[in-house]
């Protein structure tokens, strides 16, 4: 076994001192460096979420997605934020698509497909003709996932920043 090198206390201190982090010397130097860093942060303009189209309900988005074979799927979708009734109907449709089978008896992919298709059925107001029946698209699961991802992005954004019109 090779013999370990003995270090003096000064050498030990030098090895454990993060000199690369101590750019500014003393309190005044640290304050100056802090002020510069904060001034840069103040120049970054905050984005007003109400300017984002996802803050309005319904929301229209363009999908431009390419599958693994190189086929492009392009079209406009209009989605609305789901009401409690939309969610209930979607849940019933999901259960019917799964044949009434208990969820823990299904493989996760089957349940996920039924979940996404049922949610999209009740939340999409407009869709391209090629997405009329997403369950009929050969190798369509990644495409369904891509559309649902955009819908979920809208729902999450709207939940936080959405403009709700009407009574209430």
N, C-alpha and C positions, 0 to 999 in steps of 0.2 A: 504494500500500500504506500503510495507516494506521501511524503511528508508535507503537511499543510504549511503555507507561508504564514508567518507571524506578522501581524500588523500593529503598528504603534497606535495609540489613541488618536493622534492627529490624522494619520492615514485613514483610520476607520471613520472619523468625522468627515473627512473629505469625500470618501466614497458614498456616504449616506446624505450628503448635503445636495439638494436638488438645485445645483447652480444654474442649470438651464431654465429653471422656473423663476429665478431671482433676477430678472432683467432690470428692474427698477430698484435702486438702492434707497433705503430709508423710507420714512413715512411720506415725505413730500413726493418722492419719485413714484411711490405706489399710488398716491392720490392722483397724480397727473396721468398715470397710465390708466387708472380706473375711469377718470373723466373722459379721456379720449375714447375708450371702449364704449362708454355709455352714450357719448355724442354720436358715434356711428350707429348705435341701436336706435336712437331717436330719429335718425334720418330715414329709417325704413317706414314707409307709409302703411298704416293698417288698412286692410281691405275691408270695405263695407259689405257685409254679407247680403244686404238687401239688393245689391247690384248684381248678385249672382242669379242666373235664371232658375236655379234649383230652389230658390226661396219662394217661387210662385207655384201655385197649384191650380191647374195641372201644369206639367212640365214636359216639354218636347226635347228629345235628344236624337242625334244622328249616330247610328252605329256604323262603323267601318271596320269590319273584323275579317281576318283571313284565317281559314282553317288549316289543318296540317297538310292538306293536299294542294294548298295554294288558291282555293276558291275563295273569292271575296264575297262577303255578305254585307250589303250596304242598304240602309233604309232608315226612315224616320219612325220613331216610336213616341207616343204621347201617353204619359202615365199620370195617374192622380194618387194622392196620398190616401191610403186605405182607411175607410171608416170601420168602426167596430163590426157592422154588418158584412162588409167586404171580408173581414178577417174570419168571421164565423162561417160564411158561405165557402170561403176558400178551405177552411178546415174540414168541412163536410165533404167537399169535392176531393180533397186529399185522401180522406178515409175511403171514399168510394173508389178512387183510382187504385188504392191499395187493396181493394176487394174486401174491406172490412177486417183485414188481418191485423192482429195486434202489432203495434210498431216494433216491439222488441223481438218479434218473430221475423221481421223483414231485414234484408240486407240494407245497409245505410244508403247505398246508391239508389235503390228503388224508392226509398222513402224521400230522399233528396229530390229526385226527379219529380215525384208526385207533388212535393211541397212547392217547388219552383213553378211548375206548370199551373198548379191551382192558384197560386198567388198572382202570377202573370195574367191568368184568365180573368180575374176580378179587378186588377189594377191597370191593365193596359186598355186605354180608350181607342187608340189607333195603332196599327202595326202594318208592316209591309205584307203583301199577299203571300210571300214565301214563308211567313211566320204564322199563317192562319192556323195551322195545326202543328205546333212544334214537336209533338210526339211522333209525327210521321216522317221527320227529317232523318235520313240515314246518317248515322254517327252524329246525331244532333245534340248530344248531351253537352259538349263543350260550348256549342252555340247558345243553348238555353242558359248555361251558366254565365256566358258573356252578357246576355241581355239582362238576366236577373241581377248581375253585379251592378250594372248601370242603374237599375231600378232601386236596388238597395242603397246605392250611393245617394240617389235623390232622397229616399225616405230618411236616411240618417241626417242629411243636410237640412231637410225641411223640418224635421223634428226639432232641430236646434235653432234654426234661423228663419223658419217659414213665416210668411205673411198670411194670417188667417183673416179672411173677410167675412162679413156678415154678423149676425147677432152673437153676443157672448163676449 
